[in-house]
Amino acid sequence: MNIHIIGGGNLGVAIALGISKYTIGNQVVLTRRNAAAIAYLEEEGIKVSSDNTQDIEQADIIILTVKPYQVESVLQEIAPKIQQKTIASAVSGVSVETLSAAVGISHAIVRIMPNIAIQFGESATCIAFEGKDKEAAQKVISIFQQLGTAPVIEEKLMDAATVLGACGTAYALRYIRASMQAGIEIGFDSQTALAIAAQTAKGAARMLLEEKIHPEQLIDRVTTPQGCTIVGLNEMEHQGFSSSLIKGIKTSLQKIKE
Ligand SMILES: NC(=O)c1ccc[n+]([C@@H]2O[C@H](COP(=O)([O-])OP(=O)(O)OC[C@H]3O[C@@H](n4cnc5c(N)ncnc54)[C@H](OP(=O)(O)O)[C@@H]3O)[C@@H](O)[C@H]2O)c1
């Protein structure tokens, strides 16, 4: 497929790299006004341009990765050049209805919420669409399934997906950073502490995904009665570990809805 990504920033670049590295037979065009900043991607086989309409007639899927306040002008710019396209928008907080009104109802609109781990084929990309666009959405789902997981959700949960799946990357990284800081305090140099903390988090996540069980069942396997793990875990909970995470996630959701 020809995949045309508009908005070559953090997410646009990550998606372009993910598609070029982890899917087969897809050509990517990536645009941003300052195209020179992403010229290095040409070496990865990604076509880079400052012209949003370049080769857009050939696009099978158009992916939008601009900021919410930039999306309307981008859609006005491309609308006259496209007919009956599939548009996948990663723009947070902008509904299918708004996108459809801006670009025209002849297009299939799919909302996607990836995270930047898509660059390594490890995103949890939530996807929402209206019933009439089911067939077009399937093309989008098939791409994102190759780049991690791609659960289909109701559109009303898109803000929640943004917080849990996209902002969630930052929360997970902060957990790893805190573990690293503690690791230094208990004797490791920073690089060793980071390597141990990151791999341990990756291993824990993989066990959950492979075994498809509740985290507490795995925690039971690690906690010896009266041992060092349970006292540490309980101290973390006394200090508000789970509570602060839940409050943070709910605060992010409130902010998105403002
Ligand atoms: N970052 C994430 O983890 C993440 C995750 C999920 C969803 N999102 C959503 O994805 C969108 C992009 O986020 P981001 O973090 O990637 O932002 P970003 O780094 O600021 O990227 C936006 C890009 O859009 C380009 N742009 C702006 N106006 C343009 C135009 N008229 N034509 C073509 N390109 C244009 C900008 O480059 P120029 O100024 O050079 O044009 C910039 O590189 C947001 O709506 C965000 O909510 C982000």
The ligand as an ORCA input file, in Angstrom:
! r2SCAN-3c Opt
* xyz 0 1
  N       3.774     11.989     20.547
  C       3.005     10.969     20.942
  O       3.420     10.107     21.708
  C       1.585     10.864     20.433
  C       0.869      9.677     20.667
  C      -0.437      9.571     20.178
  C      -1.009     10.620     19.492
  N      -0.309     11.772     19.304
  C      -0.957     12.853     18.523
  O      -0.214     12.987     17.325
  C      -0.181     14.349     16.934
  C       1.279     14.763     16.736
  O       1.974     14.681     17.962
  P       3.550     14.817     17.999
  O       3.958     14.610     19.387
  O       4.146     13.974     16.924
  O       3.698     16.368     17.613
  P       4.909     17.082     16.901
  O       6.191     16.410     17.234
  O       4.757     18.542     17.140
  O       4.628     16.786     15.347
  C       3.720     17.508     14.576
  C       4.378     17.702     13.226
  O       3.444     18.252     12.322
  C       4.147     19.058     11.413
  N       3.213     20.000     10.819
  C       2.617     21.062     11.378
  N       1.827     21.695     10.486
  C       1.932     20.985      9.342
  C       1.364     21.122      8.051
  N       0.532     22.130      7.742
  N       1.672     20.216      7.109
  C       2.520     19.178      7.366
  N       3.102     19.001      8.585
  C       2.794     19.897      9.536
  C       5.211     19.741     12.261
  O       6.382     20.029     11.503
  P       6.568     21.433     10.735
  O       6.376     22.510     11.743
  O       7.953     21.347     10.147
  O       5.520     21.435      9.679
  C       5.554     18.669     13.294
  O       6.717     17.962     12.923
  C      -0.904     15.147     18.010
  O      -2.208     15.400     17.587
  C      -0.890     14.221     19.201
  O      -2.007     14.408     20.021
  C       0.975     11.908     19.726
*
